[in-house]
């Protein structure tokens, strides 16, 4: 009753208790809204959207997690980016810059490196992995 009143929860939701944590889940069609409480405070909020069978998408305030047959298949981190703004120019330009490049191809859905190189403004060095005994 404490959680329903304090957090204005729907009493039709379900409560589960385990190891000192309390989980509240409200089922609304194919969506499950959940709140995990720890020490009488909100620890974690989520919303599950059932896709089909044992597949669902869990959304939190920072992540979207794709779950297939109760296994995480992948996730996306939600970020809020700021627009690029101009900044004050450096009084002294640092020209000590080194660039490095890795060339790859895709094999069986995986990127495989075959060459790399670097340049420090004066010196260029390239490497082809086929020139070595092991390409790893």
N, C-alpha and C positions, 0 to 999 in steps of 0.2 A: 504494500500500500504506500510506503514511503516514496518509492520511485515514481509511481503513478501520479501522486500529488506534486512532488517536487519538480519533476520534469514534464508534467502535463502529458503523460503517455496515455494511449488508448487502452482501457482495461481489457479489451478483447485480445490484446497481444499475449504472448506466452513468455514466461520467465524460466530460465534454466540456471542452476547453481552448480559451480564446480571450482574447487580449490580457492575458495574465497572470492571468486569473480561471479558476477551475475550477468547473464545474457538475456536481453529482451528482444523478441522477434515478433513483428507484426506482419502477417501475411495479407497481401492485397492483390488478388489475381495471380499474375505470374511474377510479382515483385515481393521480395522479403526485405523489410526495413529492420535493421538491427542496431542495437547499441550494447556495447560491452562496458559494464561498470566495474570499477576497482576502487575499493575504499570509499564507496558511496559517491564517487565522482565519475563522470563520463571519461572513459579511457580511449574509446574507439567507436566510430560510427561507420556504418556501411549500408549499401543497398544492393541486393542481389536481384538480377533479372534472369529468370530462367529462359534458356534458349530452346533446348529440347533434351529429353532424357536426363542424363547427369551433367549436362553442359550448362554453364551459367556465367554471367559477367558480374563481377563484384566491383562496385564503385565506392571509393572513399574520397576524402577531401584532397588527397595527393596522388592516388593511383587508380588506374582501371586495370583489373586483373581478370584475365580470361582463363576460365577453368573448364577443362574437358575431362569428363569421367573422374572428377575429384582430384585432378592433377593440374597444376598451373602450367598452361601451355606458353603463355607470355604475358607481359604486362607493359603498361605505358605509364610513364610518370607525367603527371600534369604539372606544368610550370606556367607561371605568369611572367612574361618577358616585358621588359621596359623598352620603349623606343630608343633607338640610338640617338644620342645627343652629342653636340660638339663639345670638345673639351679644350682646356688651355694647352697650347702647344708647348712642347719641351723647349727650354732655352738651348739645350745642347742635344743634338741628334746623335743617337747611338747607332753607329754603322757596323758594329760587330755582330752581324747576324749570320747564322748558319741555317740553311734549308736542307731538309731531308725528304726524300720521296720514295715510296714503295709502290711498285707496279704489281698488279694482281690480275688473275683471271678467275672465273667462277667454275668450279668443278663440283658436281653433285650438291649444289646449293651452298658451297663453302668457298670463301675467297682463299686462293692459293697464291702466295707471293712467288714471283719468278725473277725479280730484279729490284735493286734499290740503288740510290745514289745520294750524294750530298755535295753541297757547294758552299764555300765560306766567303765568297766574294772574289777570291783569287784562284782557288784550287778546286777542281772538279774530280770526283772519284765515283765511278759506277761499278756495280757488282752484279753479275748474273749468277744466280744460285746454281745453274748447271756447271759452273766452273769449279765447284767444290765437290768433295766426295759425298757429302750428305747435304741435301737441300733444307735440312731442319736446323 
